[in-house]
Amino acid sequence: MEEGAALRPAACRAKGGAPGFKVAVVGAAGGIGQSLSLLMKMNPLVSVLHLYDVVNTPGVTADVSHMDTSAVPLVVTSDGGFLFLTAPHAPYLNCDRLGVRGFIGQQQLEAALTGMDLVIIPAGLPRKPGMTRDDLFNKNAGIVRSICEGVAKSCPNAIVNLISNPVNSTVPIAAEVFKRAGTYCPKRLLGVTTLDVARANTFVAEVLGVDPREVNVPVVGGHAGVTILPLLSQVSPPCSFTPDEISYLTNRIQNGGTEVVEAFAAAKFADACLRGMRGDAGIVECSYVASEVTELPFFASKVRLGRGGAEEILPLGPLNDFERAGLEKAKKELSESIQKGVSFMNNWTEHVYSLRTLHICSLGVDEQQIAFGYWAPSSPDF
């Protein structure tokens, strides 16, 4: 075969690979992001995988790109525009549509997100021992806001899987960003709570002495502490627990945050989203979404996933007395967490407006000029 014989655009896809979806992992160099990137590279429904972070993306991308799975081993790191390709004839291939690409730094966020079908966001700091929820919130809220602004600009129709903690507050933040950008679709914003389900399945299986893969525990409410409410009365296959077992399991599921690796659960949920986007029927997972299941604007419950995201939000079903009491506790804390996210966006807007006003006045520019779009400050801070 002549050297150029295989250099057609079709050769960009790994042999046997089927058309798939474009997926971005934002926060790909972090503890969750690295494992999640590897797991997404293994998913046959992914044909394009963009890996973004503020540091260390080239190394992660190079590692993941060498895997002989559907997304072709193409590495593009864009910190300075250099190109590194691993295929023997890669310089001649038209691989704009396919492959694994790495992006680094805030200036590359837009490129990383452009044209994506699914955006998975594990970016931010994990909750560490001794760190309060306020500490975690203050670190991660701004990160999520910035990323979601990029999503609104570069891939407004993408389905977003939000992992960044605290999910109870970051999902409302993301919703406010999308609302202000005019791109908000509640079905496409999904808080990832699959970790709670994976944890519940594992712990219940231990008590029952069965394979965790045979257990399904609905987990509703939120994604922190008492807001995590496992519905042990609805376990599949049907089973019963003593009051002591219910108390033990509920407490362990709510407080076992370090016992299950989140990347696996995130990849499992992303796979469910991709299968729904493909048109598969009967894809049901728990997720923290805009909801009318309770009086709260956001709530985690079973949702049916489809081409547009959360196509249907399923009812909670019958609850026993223990679960009803737990639901009231969960709603109280959830309400505060949701308001915290909304307040962050309101306060941030007021803060930025105050900074702009000070800056504009110092330049002698009329406030009405910026209000009506006649003047825009040159500083990237504004």
ABEGO torsion letter per residue (X at the ends): XBAAAAABAAAABBBGBBBBBBBBBBGAABAAAAAAAAAAAABAABABBBBBBABGAAAAAAAAAABBBABBBBBBBAAAGBBBBABAAAAABBAAABEBBBBBEAAAAAAAABGBABBBBABEBBBBBGBBAAAAAAAAAAAAAAAAAAAAAABAABBBBBABOBAAAAAAAAAAAAAAAGABBAAABBBBAAAAAAAAAAAAAAAAGBBAAABBBBBBGBABEAABBBBAAABOBBBBBBAAAAAAAAAAAAAAAAABBAAAAAAAAAAAAAAAAAGBBGBBBBBBBBBAABABABBBBBBBBBAAEBABBBBAEBBBAAAAAAAAAAAAAAAAAAAAAAAAAAAAAAAAAAAAAAAAAAAGBBAAAAAAGABBBABAAX
